[in-house]
Each structure stands twice: as C-alpha cells, then as structure tokens.
Amino acid sequence: MAGKDILYLVIPCYNEEAVLHETAKQLLAKMNSMFERDMISRDSKIMFVNDGSKDRTWEIIEELHASNPIYSGVKLSRNKGHQNALLAGLMTAKEKADMMISLDADLQDDVDVIDQMVEKYYEGNDVVYGVRSARKTDTFFKKFTAESFYKLLKCMGVEIVYNHADYRLMSKRAVEGLAQFREVNLFLRGIVPLIGYKSEVVTYERHERFAGESKYPLKKMLAFATDGITSFSIKPIRFITTCGILIFGISILMLIYFLAVHFMGRTVAGWTSMIVSIWAIGGLQLLAIGIVGEYIGKIYLETKDRPKYIIETVLDN
C-alpha cells in the first residue's frame, strides 16, 4: 500500500449542533488511528460544510477549528441544500486533497468503513461507494419507499448504485471530472457513476441517528426522488406519448362501436360512462402537462446558469 496521500472528510451540515461535537470526536479518533498506521498524510483534514444553518452549527465549527487545525470549515452564504453543500465541500477540498470521502454529520454512516475505502483507493480505484448491506434500522415505510425508488430509477434507465446514498470516496481526478458536470439540478448519486473511472464497493450497516432530527422528511424525499428521475431520464415523457397513442387508439375503436350501434338503431345509453371518461382524460391531460412542466422548469433553471452555491468563509489552515 502506497500510503501518505492527503484525505479530506467532507461533511455537509444543516442544523447539526446536537450531534456535531460527537461527530467531530469520532472522526478525529478515526483520523488519528489512520495517522498512526501511516495510511494517510498528517495534512489530512475533517471539513465541515455549513449549509446556512439556523442554530449554532457554524459557531461550533469555528470552535473546533480553533481547538485543532485538523478541523476545517466552509460556510455557505445561505442554505442551498445537501447536494450543493456537498459539492461546495468537494470543490474546495480538491485543491489540497488527493482523495475525499463524503459522509453525513448524523453518524449513521459507519466511520469504520473509511479504512476500507482508503485501502480500495490505494488499490487503484478512483471511486469507492459505501453501500448499505441491510436496512434493519429503517421503518417498513422507509425501507419500502427507498428500495422502490432505486428500482424505479433502474427502470427509468438511470445508472445508479443500489442502496448507495452519498457515502463515498472520490479521488482528486474523479472530483475534477465531477466539476465538468455543469447542471444546476444536482443528483450526485446519478452523476458520479457517469464519470467512468475505476470503482469499487464496500458494504456497511447504517446506524440509528445519534441525535437531532432527520433533514429528509417525506416532502423532501419526494422532491429528491423527482429530481433524480427527471434529471437523468426522459422516459416519463415517452410514457405520456405512449398513453396518448393508446387512448387515441381506444377512441377510434369506441367511435367505430358507437357508429355501428347507431346504424343498428339501438339507443346509446351511458351518461355515467361518458362523464367518467371526460374526468379520466382530463386528469390524464393535467398529469401530462405537469410532467412536461417539470422538465421545462428544469430547462428554465439550467438556462439561467445561476451559481449552485456561494462560499462566505473558509477555515482551512
């Protein structure tokens, strides 16, 4: 194993004051363990990215940095969301790091897997994905929706690593490749596999959240899933086209049927079926307009080319 490369741990934080001290403590212990075994350079850092937190998260990051220079901090000018905060940290860290590992601040990601990721990096892998081996800590609803989400993405033709979130190692050149993707609507789980460098997988069991509340309630999870599908697949639009052709074909058959009934002198009854048909087709049209509108909205955001984040302060010395 070559050893001595610089590692940066990149941790997006939003209102994480309840867990941040414990997270810093556990990550410091892990880094010291790796220093002692000469796995990584002593210039390696733990970088917290403050995503516009409303609590004392940034103050705690400043205190940690003052107490030990191994703790680094990036403060965004306002809340830009988990994916943008993670990207900001990676783009800042790549200027000094040889490899970067992204993980959440809530200690649900098993920090002991970091050693395995670094070993895979030294074996020549540019990307190492942390993949959940089981979902024992999830509720039935969370497990069902999460697994359905990954299966749906696969059906939509999205290249994604099953049961992988954002716990991964990326080499410097992999992050430089990531920087070439310019889209505003970020879905890193779908973008990273497109980079194409050699990759590997390590498995782990996800823990219960140490403290605080989840930053992904159902509403945000649904929005995240929608972004993932519409950012990487046009199959929903093709589905609308298929439905349109199918309904048009059915309408032709119904027209032939009603004409035949009319010329046979039989009364055509069925106001109920007619009203139901009108409502059904009207609902389908509104759904179709909504799906197309989702794509148009994304085009609108992309053409404006606004910055994905603005960094206010960096603590890294």
Secondary structure, 3 states (H helix, E strand, C coil): CCCCECEEEEEEECCCCCCHHHHHHHHHHHHHHHHHCCCECCCCEEEEEECCCCCCHHHHHHHHHHHCCCEEEEEECCCCCHHHHHHHHHHHHCCCCCEEEECCCCCCCCCCHHHHHHHHHHCCCCEEEEEEEECCCCCHHHHHHHHHHHHHHHHCCCCCCCCEEEEEEEEHHHHHHHCCCCCCCCCHHHHHHHHCCCEEEEEEECCCCCCCCCCCCHHHHHHHHHHHHHHHCCHHHHHHHHHHHHHHHHHHHHHHHHHHHHHCCCCCCCHHHHHHHHHHHHHHHHHHHHHHHHHHHHHHHHHHCCCCCCEEEEECC
